[in-house]
Amino acid sequence: MAHLYRDPEPPLLIKQHAPRLGRWVERMSTSEPAHAEYLPEISAHVGFANHWLDERPDIEDGTNGLDEPASRGIGSVEFPWRGITIRTEVTPYRFWLMQRLHDAVAECGPDEQSRVRDLFRSVELEPLLDLRTARRVGRNGHLEVWGPVVVDG
């Protein structure tokens, strides 16, 4: 799709008929360092989740700790973004995805881990590699559930 956006006519058609796609192509082909914009949000979510978990030490492993077993959000949190404060819902699914990244990096050798860290540092996302919730997130029946408390060491 990006190659079509370089010709004169296709961008006009895309903007007229698929404006969201057009904005996505523009974001993906820009050289602006917008990657780190995600960091304040996920950092606020991890902080919220860890506080939420601290207040609920008796959550059973394999459950979501909510009164509604099918619920996904554990609350909402505010964080700064582009000079304004916004509020978003905190969902353990994001932590499950982040764990997949952490697990993949952990499986790498020291040289590969160093290269990954260098890459994340180059786009101002290195702190993402060290963000952790106090408990791992698992999946059960297409829902996110809390695992045991994470012990450092």
SELOZA-741583 format. One record per residue: z, y negated, x of N, C-alpha, C, O in turn; residue number from 1; residue in one letter. Coordinates in Angstrom, 1 decimal, always signed. Layout:
N
((Z; Y; X); (Z; Y; X); (Z; Y; X); (Z; Y; X); NUM; A)
...
END
This chain:
153
((+0.0; +1.2; +0.8); (+0.0; +0.0; +0.0); (+0.0; -1.3; +0.9); (-0.7; -2.2; +0.5); 1; M)
((+0.7; -1.3; +2.0); (+0.8; -2.5; +2.8); (-0.5; -2.9; +3.3); (-0.8; -4.1; +3.4); 2; A)
((-1.4; -1.9; +3.7); (-2.7; -2.3; +4.2); (-3.5; -3.0; +3.1); (-4.3; -3.9; +3.5); 3; H)
((-3.4; -2.7; +1.8); (-4.1; -3.4; +0.8); (-3.6; -4.8; +0.7); (-4.4; -5.7; +0.2); 4; L)
((-2.4; -5.1; +1.0); (-1.8; -6.4; +0.9); (-2.4; -7.4; +1.9); (-2.2; -8.6; +1.8); 5; Y)
((-3.1; -6.9; +2.9); (-3.7; -7.8; +3.9); (-5.0; -8.3; +3.5); (-5.4; -9.3; +4.0); 6; R)
((-5.7; -7.7; +2.6); (-7.0; -8.1; +2.1); (-6.7; -9.3; +1.1); (-5.7; -9.3; +0.5); 7; D)
((-7.7; -10.2; +0.9); (-7.5; -11.3; +0.0); (-7.3; -10.9; -1.5); (-6.4; -11.5; -2.1); 8; P)
((-8.1; -10.0; -2.0); (-8.0; -9.8; -3.4); (-6.8; -8.9; -3.9); (-6.2; -9.3; -4.9); 9; E)
((-6.5; -7.8; -3.2); (-5.4; -6.9; -3.7); (-4.1; -7.6; -3.9); (-3.4; -7.3; -4.9); 10; P)
((-3.7; -8.5; -3.0); (-2.4; -9.2; -3.2); (-2.3; -9.9; -4.6); (-1.3; -9.9; -5.3); 11; P)
((-3.4; -10.6; -4.9); (-3.4; -11.3; -6.2); (-3.3; -10.4; -7.3); (-2.5; -10.6; -8.3); 12; L)
((-4.0; -9.3; -7.3); (-3.9; -8.3; -8.4); (-2.5; -7.7; -8.5); (-2.0; -7.5; -9.6); 13; L)
((-2.0; -7.3; -7.3); (-0.6; -6.8; -7.3); (+0.4; -7.7; -7.9); (+1.2; -7.4; -8.7); 14; I)
((+0.3; -9.0; -7.4); (+1.2; -10.0; -7.9); (+1.1; -10.2; -9.4); (+2.1; -10.5; -10.1); 15; K)
((-0.1; -10.1; -10.0); (-0.3; -10.3; -11.4); (+0.1; -9.1; -12.2); (+0.7; -9.3; -13.3); 16; Q)
((-0.1; -7.9; -11.7); (+0.1; -6.7; -12.5); (+1.3; -5.9; -12.1); (+1.8; -5.1; -12.9); 17; H)
((+1.8; -6.1; -10.9); (+3.0; -5.4; -10.4); (+3.8; -6.3; -9.5); (+4.0; -6.0; -8.3); 18; A)
((+4.4; -7.4; -10.1); (+5.1; -8.3; -9.2); (+6.3; -7.8; -8.4); (+6.5; -8.2; -7.3); 19; P)
((+7.0; -6.8; -9.0); (+8.1; -6.2; -8.3); (+7.6; -5.4; -7.0); (+8.2; -5.5; -6.0); 20; R)
((+6.5; -4.7; -7.2); (+5.9; -4.0; -6.1); (+5.4; -5.0; -5.0); (+5.6; -4.8; -3.8); 21; L)
((+4.9; -6.1; -5.5); (+4.5; -7.2; -4.5); (+5.6; -7.7; -3.7); (+5.5; -7.9; -2.5); 22; G)
((+6.7; -8.0; -4.4); (+7.9; -8.5; -3.7); (+8.4; -7.4; -2.7); (+8.9; -7.7; -1.6); 23; R)
((+8.4; -6.1; -3.1); (+8.8; -5.1; -2.2); (+7.9; -5.0; -1.0); (+8.4; -4.9; +0.1); 24; W)
((+6.6; -5.1; -1.2); (+5.7; -5.0; +0.0); (+6.0; -6.2; +0.9); (+6.0; -6.1; +2.1); 25; V)
((+6.2; -7.4; +0.4); (+6.5; -8.5; +1.2); (+7.8; -8.3; +2.0); (+7.9; -8.7; +3.1); 26; E)
((+8.8; -7.8; +1.3); (+10.1; -7.5; +2.0); (+9.9; -6.5; +3.1); (+10.5; -6.7; +4.2); 27; R)
((+9.2; -5.5; +2.9); (+9.0; -4.4; +3.8); (+8.1; -4.9; +5.0); (+8.2; -4.3; +6.1); 28; M)
((+7.3; -5.9; +4.8); (+6.4; -6.3; +5.9); (+6.8; -7.6; +6.6); (+6.1; -8.1; +7.4); 29; S)
((+8.0; -8.1; +6.3); (+8.5; -9.3; +6.9); (+9.1; -9.0; +8.2); (+9.6; -7.9; +8.4); 30; T)
((+9.1; -10.0; +9.1); (+9.9; -9.8; +10.4); (+11.3; -10.4; +10.3); (+12.0; -10.4; +11.3); 31; S)
((+11.6; -10.9; +9.1); (+12.9; -11.5; +9.0); (+14.0; -10.4; +9.1); (+13.9; -9.4; +8.5); 32; E)
((+15.1; -10.7; +9.8); (+16.2; -9.7; +9.9); (+17.1; -9.7; +8.7); (+18.2; -10.2; +8.7); 33; P)
((+16.7; -9.1; +7.6); (+17.5; -9.1; +6.3); (+18.3; -7.8; +6.2); (+19.0; -7.7; +5.3); 34; A)
((+18.1; -6.9; +7.2); (+18.8; -5.6; +7.1); (+20.3; -5.7; +6.9); (+20.9; -4.9; +6.2); 35; H)
((+20.9; -6.7; +7.7); (+22.4; -6.7; +7.7); (+23.0; -7.3; +6.4); (+24.2; -7.3; +6.2); 36; A)
((+22.1; -7.7; +5.4); (+22.7; -8.2; +4.2); (+23.4; -7.1; +3.4); (+24.2; -7.5; +2.5); 37; E)
((+23.2; -5.9; +3.7); (+23.9; -4.8; +3.0); (+25.3; -4.6; +3.5); (+26.2; -4.1; +2.8); 38; Y)
((+25.6; -5.0; +4.7); (+26.9; -4.7; +5.3); (+28.0; -5.3; +4.6); (+29.1; -4.7; +4.4); 39; L)
((+28.0; -6.6; +4.1); (+29.2; -7.1; +3.4); (+29.5; -6.3; +2.1); (+30.6; -6.2; +1.8); 40; P)
((+28.4; -5.9; +1.4); (+28.6; -5.1; +0.2); (+29.3; -3.8; +0.5); (+30.3; -3.4; -0.1); 41; E)
((+28.7; -3.0; +1.4); (+29.2; -1.7; +1.6); (+30.6; -1.8; +2.3); (+31.5; -0.9; +2.0); 42; I)
((+30.9; -2.8; +3.1); (+32.2; -3.0; +3.7); (+33.2; -3.3; +2.6); (+34.3; -2.7; +2.6); 43; S)
((+32.9; -4.1; +1.7); (+33.8; -4.4; +0.6); (+34.0; -3.2; -0.3); (+35.1; -3.0; -0.8); 44; A)
((+33.0; -2.4; -0.5); (+33.2; -1.2; -1.3); (+34.1; -0.2; -0.6); (+34.9; +0.4; -1.3); 45; H)
((+33.9; +0.0; +0.7); (+34.8; +0.9; +1.4); (+36.2; +0.4; +1.4); (+37.2; +1.2; +1.1); 46; V)
((+36.4; -0.9; +1.6); (+37.8; -1.4; +1.5); (+38.4; -1.2; +0.1); (+39.6; -0.9; +0.0); 47; G)
((+37.6; -1.5; -0.9); (+38.1; -1.3; -2.3); (+38.5; +0.2; -2.5); (+39.6; +0.5; -3.0); 48; F)
((+37.6; +1.1; -2.1); (+37.8; +2.5; -2.3); (+39.1; +3.0; -1.6); (+39.9; +3.7; -2.1); 49; A)
((+39.3; +2.5; -0.4); (+40.4; +2.9; +0.4); (+41.7; +2.4; -0.2); (+42.7; +3.2; -0.3); 50; N)
((+41.7; +1.2; -0.7); (+42.9; +0.7; -1.4); (+43.1; +1.5; -2.7); (+44.2; +1.8; -3.1); 51; H)
((+42.0; +1.7; -3.5); (+42.1; +2.5; -4.7); (+42.7; +3.9; -4.4); (+43.5; +4.4; -5.2); 52; W)
((+42.2; +4.5; -3.4); (+42.7; +5.9; -3.0); (+44.2; +5.8; -2.6); (+45.0; +6.7; -2.9); 53; L)
((+44.6; +4.8; -1.9); (+46.0; +4.6; -1.4); (+46.9; +4.6; -2.7); (+48.0; +5.1; -2.6); 54; D)
((+46.4; +3.9; -3.7); (+47.2; +3.8; -4.9); (+47.2; +5.1; -5.8); (+48.0; +5.2; -6.8); 55; E)
((+46.4; +6.1; -5.4); (+46.3; +7.3; -6.1); (+46.4; +8.5; -5.2); (+45.5; +9.3; -5.1); 56; R)
((+47.5; +8.7; -4.5); (+47.7; +9.7; -3.5); (+47.6; +11.2; -4.1); (+47.4; +12.1; -3.4); 57; P)
((+47.8; +11.3; -5.4); (+47.9; +12.6; -6.1); (+46.5; +13.0; -6.7); (+46.5; +14.0; -7.4); 58; D)
((+45.5; +12.4; -6.3); (+44.2; +12.8; -6.9); (+43.9; +14.2; -6.3); (+43.9; +14.4; -5.1); 59; I)
((+43.6; +15.1; -7.2); (+43.3; +16.5; -6.9); (+42.0; +16.6; -6.1); (+41.0; +15.9; -6.6); 60; E)
((+41.9; +17.4; -5.1); (+40.6; +17.6; -4.4); (+39.6; +18.2; -5.4); (+40.0; +19.0; -6.3); 61; D)
((+38.4; +17.7; -5.3); (+37.4; +18.3; -6.2); (+37.3; +17.6; -7.6); (+36.5; +18.0; -8.4); 62; G)
((+38.1; +16.5; -7.7); (+38.0; +15.7; -9.0); (+37.6; +14.3; -8.6); (+37.7; +13.9; -7.4); 63; T)
((+37.2; +13.5; -9.6); (+36.9; +12.1; -9.3); (+38.1; +11.2; -9.5); (+38.0; +10.0; -9.2); 64; N)
((+39.2; +11.7; -9.9); (+40.4; +10.9; -10.1); (+40.4; +9.9; -11.2); (+41.3; +9.0; -11.3); 65; G)
((+39.4; +10.1; -12.1); (+39.3; +9.2; -13.3); (+39.7; +9.9; -14.6); (+39.6; +11.1; -14.7); 66; L)
((+40.1; +9.1; -15.6); (+40.4; +9.7; -16.9); (+39.2; +10.3; -17.5); (+39.3; +11.3; -18.2); 67; D)
((+38.1; +9.7; -17.3); (+36.8; +10.2; -17.9); (+36.1; +11.0; -16.8); (+35.6; +10.4; -15.8); 68; E)
((+36.1; +12.3; -16.9); (+35.5; +13.1; -15.8); (+34.0; +12.8; -15.5); (+33.6; +13.0; -14.4); 69; P)
((+33.3; +12.3; -16.5); (+31.9; +12.0; -16.2); (+31.7; +10.5; -15.7); (+30.5; +10.1; -15.5); 70; A)
((+32.7; +9.8; -15.6); (+32.6; +8.4; -15.1); (+32.2; +8.4; -13.6); (+32.5; +9.3; -12.9); 71; S)
((+31.5; +7.3; -13.2); (+31.0; +7.2; -11.8); (+31.7; +6.1; -11.1); (+31.9; +6.2; -9.9); 72; R)
((+31.9; +5.0; -11.7); (+32.5; +3.8; -11.0); (+34.0; +3.8; -11.0); (+34.6; +4.3; -11.9); 73; G)
((+34.5; +3.4; -9.9); (+36.0; +3.3; -9.8); (+36.5; +1.9; -9.9); (+37.7; +1.7; -9.8); 74; I)
((+35.7; +0.9; -10.1); (+36.1; -0.5; -10.2); (+35.0; -1.4; -9.7); (+33.8; -0.9; -9.5); 75; G)
((+35.3; -2.6; -9.5); (+34.3; -3.6; -9.0); (+35.0; -4.4; -8.0); (+36.2; -4.6; -8.0); 76; S)
((+34.1; -5.0; -7.1); (+34.7; -5.8; -6.0); (+33.7; -7.0; -5.8); (+32.5; -6.9; -6.0); 77; V)
((+34.3; -8.1; -5.3); (+33.5; -9.3; -5.0); (+33.4; -9.3; -3.5); (+34.2; -8.9; -2.7); 78; E)
((+32.2; -9.9; -3.0); (+32.0; -10.1; -1.6); (+31.0; -11.2; -1.5); (+30.2; -11.6; -2.4); 79; F)
((+31.0; -11.8; -0.3); (+30.0; -12.9; -0.1); (+28.6; -12.4; +0.2); (+28.4; -11.4; +0.9); 80; P)
((+27.6; -13.1; -0.3); (+26.2; -12.7; -0.1); (+25.4; -14.0; -0.1); (+25.3; -14.7; -1.2); 81; W)
((+24.8; -14.3; +1.0); (+23.9; -15.5; +1.0); (+24.6; -16.8; +0.5); (+24.0; -17.6; -0.2); 82; R)
((+25.8; -16.9; +0.9); (+26.6; -18.2; +0.6); (+27.2; -18.2; -0.8); (+27.8; -19.2; -1.2); 83; G)
((+27.1; -17.1; -1.6); (+27.7; -17.1; -2.9); (+28.5; -15.8; -3.0); (+28.5; -14.9; -2.1); 84; I)
((+29.4; -15.8; -4.0); (+30.2; -14.6; -4.2); (+29.6; -13.8; -5.4); (+29.4; -14.3; -6.4); 85; T)
((+29.4; -12.5; -5.1); (+28.9; -11.7; -6.2); (+29.8; -10.5; -6.4); (+30.6; -10.1; -5.5); 86; I)
((+29.8; -9.9; -7.5); (+30.6; -8.7; -7.9); (+29.7; -7.5; -8.2); (+28.7; -7.7; -9.0); 87; R)
((+30.0; -6.4; -7.7); (+29.2; -5.2; -8.0); (+30.2; -4.0; -8.2); (+31.4; -4.0; -7.8); 88; T)
((+29.7; -3.0; -8.9); (+30.5; -1.8; -9.2); (+30.6; -0.9; -8.0); (+29.6; -0.7; -7.2); 89; E)
((+31.8; -0.4; -7.7); (+32.0; +0.5; -6.6); (+31.8; +2.0; -7.1); (+32.5; +2.4; -8.0); 90; V)
((+30.9; +2.6; -6.5); (+30.6; +4.0; -6.9); (+30.6; +4.9; -5.7); (+30.0; +4.6; -4.7); 91; T)
((+31.4; +6.0; -5.8); (+31.5; +6.9; -4.7); (+30.2; +7.5; -4.2); (+30.1; +8.1; -3.1); 92; P)
((+29.1; +7.5; -5.0); (+27.8; +8.0; -4.6); (+27.4; +7.3; -3.3); (+26.8; +8.0; -2.4); 93; Y)
((+27.6; +6.0; -3.2); (+27.2; +5.3; -2.0); (+27.9; +5.9; -0.7); (+27.4; +6.0; +0.3); 94; R)
((+29.2; +6.3; -0.9); (+29.9; +6.8; +0.2); (+29.4; +8.2; +0.6); (+29.4; +8.6; +1.7); 95; F)
((+29.0; +9.0; -0.4); (+28.4; +10.3; -0.2); (+27.1; +10.1; +0.6); (+26.9; +10.9; +1.6); 96; W)
((+26.3; +9.1; +0.3); (+25.1; +8.9; +1.0); (+25.4; +8.5; +2.5); (+24.8; +8.9; +3.4); 97; L)
((+26.4; +7.6; +2.6); (+26.8; +7.1; +3.9); (+27.3; +8.3; +4.8); (+27.1; +8.3; +6.0); 98; M)
((+28.1; +9.2; +4.2); (+28.6; +10.4; +4.9); (+27.4; +11.2; +5.4); (+27.5; +11.8; +6.5); 99; Q)
((+26.3; +11.3; +4.7); (+25.2; +12.0; +5.2); (+24.7; +11.4; +6.5); (+24.3; +12.2; +7.4); 100; R)
((+24.6; +10.1; +6.6); (+24.3; +9.4; +7.8); (+25.3; +9.8; +8.9); (+24.9; +10.2; +10.0); 101; L)
((+26.5; +9.6; +8.6); (+27.6; +9.9; +9.6); (+27.5; +11.3; +10.1); (+27.6; +11.6; +11.3); 102; H)
((+27.3; +12.3; +9.2); (+27.2; +13.7; +9.6); (+26.0; +13.9; +10.4); (+26.1; +14.7; +11.4); 103; D)
((+24.9; +13.3; +10.1); (+23.7; +13.5; +10.9); (+23.9; +13.0; +12.3); (+23.4; +13.6; +13.3); 104; A)
((+24.5; +11.8; +12.4); (+24.7; +11.2; +13.7); (+25.7; +12.1; +14.5); (+25.5; +12.3; +15.7); 105; V)
((+26.7; +12.6; +13.9); (+27.7; +13.5; +14.5); (+27.1; +14.8; +15.1); (+27.6; +15.3; +16.1); 106; A)
((+26.0; +15.2; +14.5); (+25.3; +16.4; +14.9); (+24.5; +16.2; +16.2); (+24.1; +17.1; +16.8); 107; E)
((+24.3; +14.9; +16.5); (+23.4; +14.6; +17.7); (+24.3; +14.7; +18.9); (+25.5; +14.6; +18.9); 108; C)
((+23.6; +14.8; +20.0); (+24.2; +14.8; +21.3); (+24.6; +13.4; +21.7); (+24.2; +12.4; +21.0); 109; G)
((+25.3; +13.2; +22.8); (+25.8; +11.9; +23.2); (+24.7; +10.9; +23.4); (+24.8; +9.7; +23.1); 110; P)
((+23.6; +11.3; +24.1); (+22.4; +10.4; +24.3); (+21.8; +9.9; +23.0); (+21.5; +8.8; +22.9); 111; D)
((+21.6; +10.9; +22.1); (+21.0; +10.5; +20.8); (+21.9; +9.6; +20.0); (+21.5; +8.6; +19.4); 112; E)
((+23.2; +9.9; +20.1); (+24.2; +9.0; +19.4); (+24.1; +7.6; +19.9); (+24.2; +6.6; +19.2); 113; Q)
((+24.0; +7.5; +21.2); (+23.9; +6.2; +21.9); (+22.6; +5.4; +21.4); (+22.7; +4.2; +21.1); 114; S)
((+21.5; +6.2; +21.3); (+20.3; +5.5; +20.9); (+20.4; +5.1; +19.4); (+19.9; +4.0; +19.0); 115; R)
((+21.0; +5.9; +18.6); (+21.2; +5.5; +17.2); (+22.1; +4.3; +17.1); (+21.8; +3.3; +16.4); 116; V)
((+23.2; +4.2; +17.9); (+24.0; +3.1; +17.9); (+23.3; +1.8; +18.3); (+23.5; +0.8; +17.8); 117; R)
((+22.5; +2.0; +19.4); (+21.7; +0.9; +19.8); (+20.7; +0.4; +18.8); (+20.5; -0.9; +18.6); 118; D)
((+20.1; +1.3; +18.0); (+19.2; +0.9; +17.0); (+19.9; +0.1; +15.9); (+19.4; -0.9; +15.4); 119; L)
((+21.0; +0.7; +15.4); (+21.8; +0.0; +14.4); (+22.3; -1.4; +14.9); (+22.4; -2.3; +14.1); 120; F)
((+22.7; -1.5; +16.1); (+23.1; -2.7; +16.7); (+22.0; -3.7; +16.7); (+22.2; -4.9; +16.4); 121; R)
((+20.8; -3.3; +17.0); (+19.6; -4.2; +17.0); (+19.3; -4.8; +15.7); (+18.7; -5.9; +15.6); 122; S)
((+19.7; -4.2; +14.6); (+19.5; -4.7; +13.2); (+20.8; -5.2; +12.6); (+20.9; -5.3; +11.4); 123; V)
((+21.8; -5.4; +13.4); (+23.1; -5.9; +13.0); (+23.8; -5.0; +12.0); (+24.5; -5.5; +11.1); 124; E)
((+23.6; -3.7; +12.1); (+24.3; -2.7; +11.2); (+25.2; -1.7; +11.9); (+25.6; -0.7; +11.3); 125; L)
((+25.5; -2.0; +13.1); (+26.3; -1.0; +13.9); (+27.6; -0.7; +13.2); (+28.1; +0.4; +13.2); 126; E)
((+28.3; -1.7; +12.6); (+29.6; -1.4; +11.9); (+29.5; -0.3; +10.8); (+30.4; +0.4; +10.5); 127; P)
((+28.3; -0.1; +10.2); (+28.1; +0.9; +9.2); (+28.4; +2.3; +9.8); (+28.8; +3.2; +9.0); 128; L)
((+28.1; +2.5; +11.1); (+28.4; +3.8; +11.7); (+29.9; +4.1; +11.8); (+30.2; +5.3; +12.0); 129; L)
((+30.7; +3.1; +11.6); (+32.2; +3.4; +11.7); (+32.9; +3.2; +10.4); (+34.1; +3.4; +10.4); 130; D)
((+32.2; +2.9; +9.4); (+32.9; +2.7; +8.0); (+33.2; +4.1; +7.5); (+32.3; +4.9; +7.4); 131; L)
((+34.4; +4.3; +7.0); (+34.8; +5.6; +6.4); (+35.7; +5.3; +5.3); (+36.5; +4.4; +5.3); 132; R)
((+35.6; +6.1; +4.2); (+36.6; +6.2; +3.2); (+37.7; +7.1; +3.6); (+37.5; +8.0; +4.5); 133; T)
((+38.9; +6.9; +3.1); (+40.0; +7.7; +3.5); (+39.9; +9.2; +3.1); (+40.5; +10.1; +3.6); 134; A)
((+39.0; +9.5; +2.1); (+38.7; +10.8; +1.7); (+37.2; +11.0; +1.7); (+36.5; +10.0; +1.3); 135; R)
((+36.7; +12.2; +2.1); (+35.3; +12.4; +2.0); (+34.9; +12.6; +0.5); (+35.8; +12.8; -0.4); 136; R)
((+33.7; +12.4; +0.2); (+33.1; +12.5; -1.1); (+32.3; +13.8; -1.1); (+31.4; +14.0; -0.3); 137; V)
((+32.5; +14.6; -2.2); (+31.7; +15.8; -2.4); (+30.9; +15.6; -3.6); (+31.0; +14.6; -4.3); 138; G)
((+30.1; +16.7; -4.0); (+29.4; +16.6; -5.2); (+29.7; +17.9; -6.0); (+29.8; +19.0; -5.4); 139; R)
((+29.9; +17.8; -7.3); (+30.2; +18.9; -8.1); (+29.6; +18.7; -9.5); (+30.0; +17.7; -10.2); 140; N)
((+28.7; +19.5; -9.9); (+28.0; +19.3; -11.2); (+27.3; +18.0; -11.3); (+27.4; +17.3; -12.4); 141; G)
((+26.7; +17.5; -10.3); (+25.9; +16.2; -10.2); (+26.9; +15.0; -10.3); (+26.4; +13.9; -10.6); 142; H)
((+28.1; +15.2; -10.0); (+29.1; +14.1; -10.0); (+29.8; +14.0; -8.7); (+29.9; +15.1; -8.0); 143; L)
((+30.2; +12.9; -8.3); (+30.9; +12.7; -7.0); (+32.4; +13.0; -7.2); (+33.0; +12.6; -8.2); 144; E)
((+33.0; +13.7; -6.3); (+34.4; +14.1; -6.4); (+35.0; +13.9; -5.0); (+34.3; +13.8; -4.0); 145; V)
((+36.3; +13.6; -5.0); (+37.0; +13.4; -3.8); (+37.4; +14.7; -3.1); (+37.8; +15.6; -3.7); 146; W)
((+37.3; +14.7; -1.8); (+37.7; +15.8; -1.0); (+39.1; +15.5; -0.4); (+39.8; +14.6; -0.9); 147; G)
((+39.5; +16.3; +0.6); (+40.8; +16.1; +1.2); (+40.9; +14.8; +2.0); (+39.8; +14.2; +2.3); 148; P)
((+42.1; +14.3; +2.2); (+42.3; +13.1; +3.0); (+41.7; +13.3; +4.4); (+41.9; +14.4; +5.0); 149; V)
((+41.0; +12.3; +4.9); (+40.4; +12.4; +6.2); (+41.5; +12.2; +7.3); (+42.2; +11.2; +7.2); 150; V)
((+41.6; +13.1; +8.2); (+42.6; +12.9; +9.3); (+41.8; +12.6; +10.6); (+41.0; +13.4; +11.0); 151; V)
((+42.2; +11.4; +11.2); (+41.5; +11.1; +12.5); (+42.0; +12.0; +13.6); (+43.2; +12.4; +13.5); 152; D)
((+41.2; +12.3; +14.5); (+41.7; +13.0; +15.7); (+40.8; +14.1; +16.0); (+41.0; +14.9; +16.9); 153; G)
END
